[in-house]
Amino acid sequence: MGRKRLAVLGLVGAVLLAAPALATLPAGVAGVIHARGTVSEKVKVREPKNTDFVTQQITIQPGGHTGWHTHPGAALVTVKSGTLTLTGLRHRGDDDNDDYRGGRRGRCETQSFAAGQAFVDEGHGDVHIGRNLGTTPVELWVTYTGVPAGGAFRIDAADPAC
């Protein structure tokens, strides 16, 4: 290895080691992680300008359900506890057909999400229902995107006979 290459590597190493020392540490800030989940698919969210983000904690008791509904935009869902059973009818699609249900448009599919998992609810007319088929409460933390400013983040829908 030439001297020039060693010098460059040494300089890069020094910068990488010094960077944490130059970082500004927070002061007077507290953060609470309410839930954390892992998404196993690619996530793609695109919403129009001037819309709200709304975050909601949802608890579904054993035997309970959300009722059939959709959202004006996407919803980022983290399952904190329990297991959510989600049944949905996908109305819209994208070119690579990679939504969380992995299905084709117009097809009902059911999938379960356990504590520590996360998924993207496509919204935009994709009608679905979440059920707690277990014996313990399901706790979800959901961030809705694409909500009209000051508007509703949930749109009730008829049962699509899934």
KEROFI-324490 format. One line per 8 residues: number of its first residue (from 0); their letters; for each residue x, y, z of N, C-alpha, C. Coordinates in steps of 0.05 Angstrom, whole numbers, plus 5000, padded with zeros to 4 digits. Example, Ala and Ser with C-alpha at 12.3 -4.5 7.8 and 13.67 -1.06 7.14 Angstrom:
0) as) 5264:4886:5156:5246:4910:5156:5264:4934:5156 | 5257:4955:5142:5273:4979:5143:5258:5001:5157
This chain:
0) mgrkrlav) 5017:4977:5000:5000:5000:5000:5018:5025:5000 | 5012:5044:4982:5029:5067:4980:5024:5087:5003 | 5044:5105:5006:5043:5124:5027:5018:5143:5025 | 5012:5150:5000:4989:5168:4996:4963:5155:5005 | 4961:5129:4997:4936:5114:5005:4934:5111:5035 | 4957:5105:5049:4957:5103:5078:4950:5130:5091 | 4960:5152:5080:4953:5178:5091:4924:5184:5088 | 4912:5177:5065:4883:5182:5061:4867:5165:5080
8) lglvgavl) 4874:5139:5083:4860:5122:5102:4863:5132:5131 | 4886:5142:5138:4890:5152:5165:4873:5177:5169 | 4871:5194:5149:4855:5219:5152:4825:5212:5154 | 4816:5193:5138:4788:5184:5140:4782:5172:5167 | 4800:5156:5177:4796:5144:5204:4795:5165:5226 | 4812:5185:5224:4812:5206:5244:4786:5222:5243 | 4776:5227:5220:4750:5242:5217:4728:5225:5229 | 4727:5199:5223:4706:5182:5234:4707:5180:5264
16) laapalat) 4731:5180:5276:4733:5178:5305:4726:5205:5318 | 4732:5227:5304:4727:5254:5315:4698:5262:5313 | 4683:5251:5294:4655:5260:5289:4638:5257:5314 | 4638:5235:5329:4622:5234:5353:4629:5256:5374 | 4655:5262:5375:4664:5282:5394:4653:5310:5387 | 4648:5314:5361:4638:5340:5352:4608:5342:5352 | 4594:5320:5357:4565:5320:5358:4554:5337:5380 | 4531:5349:5376:4518:5364:5397:4498:5346:5412
24) lpagvagv) 4502:5342:5437:4485:5325:5453:4460:5341:5460 | 4437:5327:5463:4412:5340:5470:4413:5351:5498 | 4398:5373:5503:4396:5384:5529:4367:5392:5534 | 4355:5384:5557:4328:5391:5563:4307:5377:5545 | 4314:5354:5536:4296:5338:5518:4291:5311:5530 | 4266:5302:5530:4259:5275:5539:4243:5262:5517 | 4249:5237:5512:4234:5222:5492:4224:5196:5503 | 4200:5188:5496:4189:5163:5506:4182:5146:5481
32) ihargtvs) 4192:5122:5480:4185:5104:5458:4161:5089:5468 | 4138:5092:5454:4114:5079:5462:4111:5051:5451 | 4122:5047:5427:4121:5021:5414:4142:5020:5392 | 4151:4996:5387:4171:4992:5366:4164:4967:5351 | 4165:4968:5324:4159:4945:5308:4176:4944:5283 | 4179:4921:5272:4196:4917:5248:4178:4912:5224 | 4183:4926:5203:4169:4923:5177:4185:4904:5160 | 4173:4884:5149:4189:4865:5133:4188:4871:5103
40) ekvkvrep) 4171:4890:5094:4170:4897:5066:4180:4925:5061 | 4184:4932:5036:4191:4959:5028:4169:4978:5036 | 4176:5002:5046:4156:5021:5054:4158:5045:5035 | 4135:5052:5024:4133:5075:5006:4108:5091:5012 | 4112:5115:5023:4089:5132:5030:4092:5159:5016 | 4071:5167:5002:4071:5192:4988:4044:5205:4991 | 4044:5229:5004:4020:5243:5009:4022:5271:4998 | 3999:5284:4993:3999:5312:4983:4009:5332:5004
48) kntdfvtq) 4015:5356:4995:4023:5377:5013:4000:5386:5031 | 4007:5400:5053:3988:5412:5071:3967:5392:5082 | 3977:5369:5091:3960:5349:5104:3970:5345:5132 | 3953:5334:5149:3960:5328:5177:3972:5300:5179 | 3988:5296:5200:3996:5270:5210:3981:5268:5237 | 3969:5246:5243:3955:5242:5268:3965:5216:5280 | 3972:5216:5306:3982:5192:5319:3961:5184:5340 | 3954:5158:5340:3933:5148:5358:3942:5122:5371
56) qitiqpgg) 3936:5119:5396:3939:5093:5410:3912:5079:5410 | 3911:5054:5400:3886:5039:5398:3889:5014:5414 | 3868:5008:5430:3867:4982:5445:3842:4968:5436 | 3845:4943:5427:3823:4926:5419:3821:4903:5439 | 3799:4901:5452:3795:4880:5472:3790:4853:5458 | 3795:4831:5472:3790:4804:5461:3761:4803:5449 | 3759:4793:5425:3733:4792:5412:3725:4818:5398 | 3740:4839:5402:3733:4865:5390:3743:4868:5362
64) htgwhthp) 3734:4889:5348:3743:4894:5321:3740:4924:5315 | 3753:4933:5294:3752:4962:5287:3728:4969:5270 | 3714:4950:5259:3693:4956:5239:3707:4961:5213 | 3692:4958:5191:3703:4962:5164:3708:4992:5160 | 3731:4999:5150:3738:5027:5146:3761:5030:5127 | 3768:5054:5120:3792:5061:5105:3802:5087:5116 | 3823:5098:5104:3835:5123:5112:3841:5141:5088 | 3842:5167:5092:3847:5184:5069:3876:5182:5058
72) gaalvtvk) 3894:5173:5075:3922:5168:5068:3932:5143:5080 | 3957:5139:5079:3969:5114:5091:3970:5116:5121 | 3970:5093:5134:3973:5092:5164:3996:5074:5170 | 4014:5083:5186:4038:5068:5195:4031:5056:5222 | 4030:5029:5223:4019:5015:5246:4041:4999:5260 | 4043:5002:5286:4061:4985:5302:4044:4970:5323 | 4048:4944:5324:4033:4927:5343:4051:4926:5368 | 4041:4938:5390:4056:4938:5415:4051:4913:5431
80) sgtltltg) 4026:4903:5431:4020:4878:5446:3997:4864:5433 | 3995:4838:5438:3974:4822:5426:3979:4815:5397 | 3958:4805:5384:3960:4798:5355:3936:4809:5341 | 3941:4826:5321:3919:4837:5305:3915:4820:5280 | 3890:4813:5275:3883:4798:5251:3870:4818:5232 | 3882:4823:5209:3873:4844:5191:3862:4831:5166 | 3838:4838:5158:3826:4829:5133:3821:4853:5116 | 3829:4853:5091:3826:4876:5075:3820:4870:5046
88) lrhrgddd) 3808:4889:5033:3802:4888:5004:3818:4911:4992 | 3837:4904:4975:3854:4924:4963:3841:4935:4938 | 3836:4961:4937:3823:4974:4914:3844:4986:4895 | 3865:4997:4906:3884:5010:4888:3910:4994:4889 | 3927:4998:4869:3952:4984:4869:3974:5001:4858 | 3998:4990:4859:4020:5004:4847:4034:4984:4828 | 4053:4994:4814:4065:4977:4793:4077:4951:4803 | 4090:4952:4826:4103:4927:4835:4086:4911:4855
96) nddyrggr) 4061:4920:4860:4042:4904:4876:4054:4894:4902 | 4065:4912:4918:4079:4903:4942:4067:4912:4968 | 4040:4913:4970:4028:4921:4995:4031:4900:5016 | 4024:4906:5041:4029:4888:5063:4013:4862:5060 | 3991:4862:5046:3976:4837:5043:3987:4820:5021 | 4004:4831:5004:4017:4815:4983:3997:4805:4962 | 3974:4816:4960:3953:4806:4942:3949:4823:4918 | 3930:4815:4902:3923:4831:4878:3899:4848:4884
104) rgrcetqs) 3896:4869:4868:3874:4887:4871:3847:4873:4870 | 3828:4881:4888:3802:4870:4888:3800:4843:4901 | 3820:4835:4915:3821:4808:4928:3823:4811:4958 | 3805:4797:4973:3806:4798:5002:3828:4780:5012 | 3843:4790:5031:3864:4774:5044:3864:4779:5074 | 3873:4759:5089:3875:4762:5118:3904:4756:5126 | 3914:4773:5144:3941:4769:5154:3941:4777:5183 | 3958:4764:5199:3961:4770:5228:3987:4783:5233
112) faagqafv) 3987:4802:5252:4011:4817:5259:4013:4815:5290 | 4036:4805:5299:4041:4801:5328:4056:4825:5340 | 4057:4826:5366:4072:4846:5380:4101:4848:5369 | 4110:4872:5364:4137:4876:5353:4137:4877:5322 | 4114:4873:5310:4113:4876:5281:4100:4902:5274 | 4105:4912:5249:4094:4937:5239:4086:4932:5210 | 4068:4949:5201:4060:4948:5173:4049:4975:5164 | 4046:4978:5138:4034:5002:5127:4006:4994:5117
120) deghgdvh) 3986:5008:5127:3959:5005:5118:3957:5026:5095 | 3952:5017:5071:3953:5034:5047:3932:5056:5047 | 3909:5052:5061:3888:5073:5061:3879:5078:5032 | 3872:5104:5026:3864:5112:4999:3843:5094:4987 | 3824:5085:5004:3802:5069:4993:3805:5039:4998 | 3828:5030:5008:3832:5002:5014:3816:4996:5040 | 3793:4983:5037:3775:4977:5059:3785:4953:5075 | 3785:4955:5102:3795:4934:5119:3782:4934:5146
128) igrnlgtt) 3787:4912:5161:3777:4910:5188:3799:4896:5204 | 3804:4906:5229:3823:4894:5247:3808:4880:5269 | 3816:4855:5275:3802:4839:5295:3823:4829:5316 | 3813:4826:5341:3828:4814:5362:3815:4786:5367 | 3828:4766:5356:3818:4738:5359:3830:4724:5382 | 3848:4739:5397:3862:4727:5419:3848:4731:5446 | 3862:4725:5467:3851:4726:5494:3862:4750:5510 | 3880:4766:5498:3891:4789:5512:3887:4814:5494
136) pvelwvty) 3886:4838:5506:3882:4861:5489:3904:4865:5468 | 3896:4877:5445:3915:4885:5425:3919:4915:5428 | 3945:4923:5430:3951:4952:5431:3966:4959:5406 | 3956:4980:5392:3968:4990:5367:3976:5019:5371 | 3997:5027:5359:4004:5055:5356:4004:5061:5326 | 3988:5080:5318:3983:5085:5290:3989:5115:5284 | 4004:5120:5263:4007:5147:5252:3994:5148:5225 | 3974:5165:5223:3959:5168:5198:3972:5191:5182
144) tgvpagga) 3976:5187:5157:3987:5208:5139:3966:5216:5119 | 3970:5238:5106:3952:5247:5085:3924:5254:5095 | 3922:5262:5120:3896:5269:5131:3890:5298:5124 | 3867:5304:5112:3861:5332:5106:3864:5349:5131 | 3876:5373:5129:3881:5390:5152:3856:5393:5169 | 3857:5384:5194:3835:5385:5212:3813:5365:5207 | 3816:5347:5187:3795:5329:5179:3797:5301:5192 | 3780:5284:5182:3778:5257:5193:3800:5239:5183
152) fridaadp) 3811:5222:5200:3832:5203:5192:3821:5175:5189 | 3795:5171:5194:3781:5146:5190:3755:5150:5175 | 3750:5133:5155:3726:5134:5139:3712:5108:5141 | 3689:5107:5154:3674:5082:5157:3665:5072:5129 | 3664:5045:5127:3657:5033:5101:3639:5009:5105 | 3625:5002:5084:3608:4978:5085:3625:4953:5083 | 3615:4931:5094:3628:4905:5093:3629:4897:5063 | 3653:4892:5052:3655:4885:5024:3650:4855:5019
160) ac) 3640:4841:5040:3634:4812:5038:3659:4796:5034 | 3679:4802:5049:3704:4786:5049:3700:4760:5065
